[in-house]
């Protein structure tokens, strides 16, 4: 974790919004407990914020550095596997880079167990805990504070994407718990969500059944207007992850087994032909340029393993302003 909205998406651009030179980190105390700390990188001062509740962890810091947010499994509930709430030995390999062995099986076990868990915030000055959701048997995960709105938290109902309505937001007072994308078709998948740098849009990948012939999109939901955009992905655009530049004018992708490239993607909206109707989704496509061939790297080898290593590309503000030839 870092200062100011140091969540799981858009990490490089967070540095420009950082209010203080503070790194937030957790420290393992024993198999069930962690503590939360803050370190000032200018002065070297380190302070303990709080001892966390059993099995609790903090995953994200809000935009004004007043709150952190995290989850914990309640009581002694547990199941088998790396996500089951029990202490696990390190599982690091040359290909999985710390991912759980048999990750798909572990995810199935965790989702089916319906372990009660709590979503909470923690005051970064006092250490006070506020519970936003309690006793939820959904698997609450992937927390990301808005990079600009300190009261808005993005989180997910974890699990294989076709089994869950995944993407949600909630306010830090516990209000407006809102589903962002509701599935409408069997085998529909939405996930790998992230914030735009200006905090206006939630971006995510949207996939319809594989036999629907390239029915995949990089999609967005505007948290202010409710507007939606779906950019169609062709086979040479598909990636395990995408991310966006600070101005949302470019995307990058990390490829996949059949498309082992670091990709530059330019979004192009469909021409507006004045279609009649209200609240319609805007459509478009991603035009792709291949930048780096990963076919002979360990990353590509890991792509061929289910849930293997992934490259998690990010757009840095200072790079996005450069001509593309400087990236080669």
Beta strands, then each sheet from edge to edge (+ up, - down):
strand 1: 22-28
strand 2: 34-40
strand 3: 46-51
strand 4: 56-61
strand 5: 67-73
strand 6: 117-123
strand 7: 129-136
strand 8: 140-145
strand 9: 152-157
strand 10: 167-171
strand 11: 178-179
strand 12: 189-195
strand 13: 201-207
strand 14: 216-222
strand 15: 228-233
strand 16: 242-244
strand 17: 251-253
strand 18: 261-269
strand 19: 282-293
sheet 1: 1+ 2- 3+
sheet 2: 4+ 5- 6+ 7-
sheet 3: 8+ 9- 10+ 11-
sheet 4: 12+ 13- 14+ 15- 19- 18+ 17- 16+
end
